[in-house]
Amino acid sequence: MMYSEIYEKVNQEFSGVLAKNLATDINHFDRYFIFKNFEKSSSYCYSRMRELNLKQVEIEKFPADGKSSYS
């Protein structure tokens, strides 16, 4: 009985269909592996997170100068 209550609460907050749609939208940008599309993808993710009332969301930018390295 306890697990069914937890399931119901989680099920009200999460949607497999929404997750699939978000992944499809992100893939639409990222399937062509170019920096311009990465910027579109990050802007899309930023907007979606802000729509969900997440407050501490920011887009970080890093130089692509052929010298800098990021891990």
Distance bins in CASP14 RR format, pairs under 12 A and 6 or more apart:
PFRMAT RR
TARGET T0000
AUTHOR 0000-0000-0000
RMODE 2
METHOD distances of the structure
MODEL  1
1 7 0 0 0 0 0 1 0 0 0 0 0
1 8 0 0 0 0 0 1 0 0 0 0 0
2 8 0 0 0 0 0 1 0 0 0 0 0
2 9 0 0 0 0 0 1 0 0 0 0 0
3 9 0 0 0 0 0 1 0 0 0 0 0
3 10 0 0 0 0 0 1 0 0 0 0 0
3 11 0 0 0 0 0 1 0 0 0 0 0
4 10 0 0 0 0 0 1 0 0 0 0 0
4 11 0 0 0 0 0 1 0 0 0 0 0
5 11 0 0 0 0 0 1 0 0 0 0 0
5 12 0 0 0 0 0 1 0 0 0 0 0
6 12 0 0 0 0 0 1 0 0 0 0 0
6 13 0 0 0 0 0 1 0 0 0 0 0
7 13 0 0 0 0 0 1 0 0 0 0 0
7 14 0 0 0 0 0 1 0 0 0 0 0
8 14 0 0 0 0 0 1 0 0 0 0 0
10 16 0 0 0 0 0 1 0 0 0 0 0
13 19 0 0 0 0 0 1 0 0 0 0 0
13 52 0 0 0 0 0 1 0 0 0 0 0
14 20 0 0 0 0 0 1 0 0 0 0 0
14 22 0 0 0 0 0 1 0 0 0 0 0
15 21 0 0 0 0 1 0 0 0 0 0 0
15 22 0 0 0 0 1 0 0 0 0 0 0
16 22 0 0 0 0 1 0 0 0 0 0 0
16 23 0 0 0 0 1 0 0 0 0 0 0
16 24 0 0 0 0 0 1 0 0 0 0 0
17 23 0 0 0 0 0 1 0 0 0 0 0
17 24 0 0 0 0 0 1 0 0 0 0 0
18 24 0 0 0 0 0 1 0 0 0 0 0
18 25 0 0 0 0 0 1 0 0 0 0 0
18 48 0 0 0 0 0 1 0 0 0 0 0
18 51 0 0 0 0 0 1 0 0 0 0 0
18 52 0 0 0 0 0 1 0 0 0 0 0
19 25 0 0 0 0 0 1 0 0 0 0 0
19 26 0 0 0 0 0 1 0 0 0 0 0
19 48 0 0 0 0 0 1 0 0 0 0 0
20 26 0 0 0 0 0 1 0 0 0 0 0
20 27 0 0 0 0 0 1 0 0 0 0 0
21 27 0 0 0 0 0 1 0 0 0 0 0
21 28 0 0 0 0 0 1 0 0 0 0 0
21 48 0 0 0 0 0 1 0 0 0 0 0
22 28 0 0 0 0 0 1 0 0 0 0 0
22 29 0 0 0 0 0 1 0 0 0 0 0
22 41 0 0 0 0 0 1 0 0 0 0 0
22 44 0 0 0 0 1 0 0 0 0 0 0
22 45 0 0 0 0 1 0 0 0 0 0 0
22 47 0 0 0 0 0 1 0 0 0 0 0
22 48 1 0 0 1 0 0 0 0 0 0 0
22 49 0 0 0 0 0 1 0 0 0 0 0
22 51 0 0 0 0 0 1 0 0 0 0 0
22 52 0 0 0 0 0 1 0 0 0 0 0
23 29 0 0 0 0 0 1 0 0 0 0 0
23 30 0 0 0 0 0 1 0 0 0 0 0
23 31 0 0 0 0 0 1 0 0 0 0 0
23 41 0 0 0 0 0 1 0 0 0 0 0
23 44 0 0 0 0 0 1 0 0 0 0 0
23 45 0 0 0 0 0 1 0 0 0 0 0
23 48 0 0 0 0 0 1 0 0 0 0 0
24 30 0 0 0 0 0 1 0 0 0 0 0
24 31 0 0 0 0 0 1 0 0 0 0 0
24 44 0 0 0 0 0 1 0 0 0 0 0
25 31 0 0 0 0 0 1 0 0 0 0 0
25 40 0 0 0 0 0 1 0 0 0 0 0
25 41 0 0 0 0 1 0 0 0 0 0 0
25 43 0 0 0 0 0 1 0 0 0 0 0
25 44 1 0 0 1 0 0 0 0 0 0 0
25 45 0 0 0 0 1 0 0 0 0 0 0
25 47 0 0 0 0 0 1 0 0 0 0 0
25 48 0 0 0 0 1 0 0 0 0 0 0
26 37 0 0 0 0 0 1 0 0 0 0 0
26 38 0 0 0 0 0 1 0 0 0 0 0
26 40 0 0 0 0 1 0 0 0 0 0 0
26 41 1 0 1 0 0 0 0 0 0 0 0
26 42 0 0 0 0 1 0 0 0 0 0 0
26 43 0 0 0 0 0 1 0 0 0 0 0
26 44 1 0 0 1 0 0 0 0 0 0 0
26 45 1 0 0 1 0 0 0 0 0 0 0
26 46 0 0 0 0 0 1 0 0 0 0 0
26 47 0 0 0 0 0 1 0 0 0 0 0
26 48 0 0 0 0 1 0 0 0 0 0 0
27 33 0 0 0 0 0 1 0 0 0 0 0
27 37 0 0 0 0 0 1 0 0 0 0 0
27 41 0 0 0 0 1 0 0 0 0 0 0
27 44 0 0 0 0 0 1 0 0 0 0 0
28 37 0 0 0 0 1 0 0 0 0 0 0
28 40 0 0 0 0 1 0 0 0 0 0 0
28 41 0 0 0 0 1 0 0 0 0 0 0
28 44 0 0 0 0 1 0 0 0 0 0 0
29 35 0 0 0 0 0 1 0 0 0 0 0
29 36 0 0 0 0 1 0 0 0 0 0 0
29 37 1 0 1 0 0 0 0 0 0 0 0
29 38 1 0 0 1 0 0 0 0 0 0 0
29 39 0 0 0 0 1 0 0 0 0 0 0
29 40 1 0 1 0 0 0 0 0 0 0 0
29 41 1 1 0 0 0 0 0 0 0 0 0
29 42 0 0 0 0 1 0 0 0 0 0 0
29 43 0 0 0 0 1 0 0 0 0 0 0
29 44 1 0 0 1 0 0 0 0 0 0 0
29 45 0 0 0 0 1 0 0 0 0 0 0
30 36 0 0 0 0 0 1 0 0 0 0 0
30 37 1 0 0 1 0 0 0 0 0 0 0
30 38 1 0 0 1 0 0 0 0 0 0 0
30 39 0 0 0 0 0 1 0 0 0 0 0
30 40 0 0 0 0 1 0 0 0 0 0 0
30 41 1 0 1 0 0 0 0 0 0 0 0
30 42 0 0 0 0 1 0 0 0 0 0 0
30 44 0 0 0 0 1 0 0 0 0 0 0
30 45 0 0 0 0 0 1 0 0 0 0 0
31 37 1 0 0 1 0 0 0 0 0 0 0
31 38 0 0 0 0 0 1 0 0 0 0 0
31 40 0 0 0 0 0 1 0 0 0 0 0
31 41 0 0 0 0 1 0 0 0 0 0 0
32 38 0 0 0 0 1 0 0 0 0 0 0
32 40 0 0 0 0 0 1 0 0 0 0 0
32 41 0 0 0 0 0 1 0 0 0 0 0
33 41 0 0 0 0 0 1 0 0 0 0 0
34 40 0 0 0 0 1 0 0 0 0 0 0
34 41 0 0 0 0 0 1 0 0 0 0 0
34 64 0 0 0 0 0 1 0 0 0 0 0
35 41 0 0 0 0 0 1 0 0 0 0 0
35 42 0 0 0 0 0 1 0 0 0 0 0
35 61 0 0 0 0 0 1 0 0 0 0 0
35 62 0 0 0 0 0 1 0 0 0 0 0
35 63 0 0 0 0 0 1 0 0 0 0 0
35 64 1 0 0 1 0 0 0 0 0 0 0
36 42 0 0 0 0 0 1 0 0 0 0 0
36 43 0 0 0 0 0 1 0 0 0 0 0
36 64 0 0 0 0 0 1 0 0 0 0 0
37 43 0 0 0 0 0 1 0 0 0 0 0
37 44 0 0 0 0 0 1 0 0 0 0 0
38 44 0 0 0 0 0 1 0 0 0 0 0
38 45 0 0 0 0 0 1 0 0 0 0 0
38 59 0 0 0 0 0 1 0 0 0 0 0
38 60 0 0 0 0 0 1 0 0 0 0 0
38 61 0 0 0 0 0 1 0 0 0 0 0
38 62 0 0 0 0 0 1 0 0 0 0 0
38 64 0 0 0 0 1 0 0 0 0 0 0
39 45 0 0 0 0 0 1 0 0 0 0 0
39 46 0 0 0 0 0 1 0 0 0 0 0
39 59 0 0 0 0 1 0 0 0 0 0 0
39 60 0 0 0 0 0 1 0 0 0 0 0
39 61 0 0 0 0 1 0 0 0 0 0 0
39 62 0 0 0 0 0 1 0 0 0 0 0
39 64 0 0 0 0 0 1 0 0 0 0 0
40 46 0 0 0 0 0 1 0 0 0 0 0
40 47 0 0 0 0 0 1 0 0 0 0 0
40 59 0 0 0 0 0 1 0 0 0 0 0
41 47 0 0 0 0 0 1 0 0 0 0 0
41 48 0 0 0 0 0 1 0 0 0 0 0
41 59 0 0 0 0 0 1 0 0 0 0 0
42 48 0 0 0 0 0 1 0 0 0 0 0
42 49 0 0 0 0 0 1 0 0 0 0 0
42 57 0 0 0 0 0 1 0 0 0 0 0
42 58 0 0 0 0 0 1 0 0 0 0 0
42 59 1 0 1 0 0 0 0 0 0 0 0
42 60 0 0 0 0 1 0 0 0 0 0 0
42 61 0 0 0 0 1 0 0 0 0 0 0
42 62 0 0 0 0 0 1 0 0 0 0 0
43 49 0 0 0 0 0 1 0 0 0 0 0
43 50 0 0 0 0 0 1 0 0 0 0 0
43 57 0 0 0 0 0 1 0 0 0 0 0
43 58 0 0 0 0 0 1 0 0 0 0 0
43 59 1 0 0 1 0 0 0 0 0 0 0
43 61 0 0 0 0 0 1 0 0 0 0 0
44 50 0 0 0 0 0 1 0 0 0 0 0
44 51 0 0 0 0 0 1 0 0 0 0 0
44 59 0 0 0 0 0 1 0 0 0 0 0
45 51 0 0 0 0 0 1 0 0 0 0 0
45 52 0 0 0 0 0 1 0 0 0 0 0
45 54 0 0 0 0 0 1 0 0 0 0 0
45 57 0 0 0 0 1 0 0 0 0 0 0
45 58 0 0 0 0 0 1 0 0 0 0 0
45 59 0 0 0 0 1 0 0 0 0 0 0
46 52 0 0 0 0 0 1 0 0 0 0 0
46 54 0 0 0 0 1 0 0 0 0 0 0
46 56 0 0 0 0 0 1 0 0 0 0 0
46 57 1 0 1 0 0 0 0 0 0 0 0
46 58 1 0 0 1 0 0 0 0 0 0 0
46 59 1 0 1 0 0 0 0 0 0 0 0
46 60 0 0 0 0 0 1 0 0 0 0 0
47 54 0 0 0 0 0 1 0 0 0 0 0
47 57 0 0 0 0 1 0 0 0 0 0 0
47 59 0 0 0 0 0 1 0 0 0 0 0
48 54 0 0 0 0 1 0 0 0 0 0 0
48 57 0 0 0 0 1 0 0 0 0 0 0
49 55 0 0 0 0 1 0 0 0 0 0 0
49 56 0 0 0 0 1 0 0 0 0 0 0
49 57 1 0 1 0 0 0 0 0 0 0 0
49 58 0 0 0 0 1 0 0 0 0 0 0
49 59 0 0 0 0 0 1 0 0 0 0 0
50 56 0 0 0 0 0 1 0 0 0 0 0
50 57 1 0 1 0 0 0 0 0 0 0 0
50 58 0 0 0 0 0 1 0 0 0 0 0
50 59 0 0 0 0 0 1 0 0 0 0 0
51 57 0 0 0 0 0 1 0 0 0 0 0
60 70 0 0 0 0 1 0 0 0 0 0 0
61 68 0 0 0 0 0 1 0 0 0 0 0
61 70 0 0 0 0 0 1 0 0 0 0 0
62 68 1 0 0 1 0 0 0 0 0 0 0
62 69 0 0 0 0 1 0 0 0 0 0 0
62 70 1 0 1 0 0 0 0 0 0 0 0
62 71 0 0 0 0 0 1 0 0 0 0 0
63 69 0 0 0 0 0 1 0 0 0 0 0
63 70 0 0 0 0 1 0 0 0 0 0 0
64 70 0 0 0 0 1 0 0 0 0 0 0
END
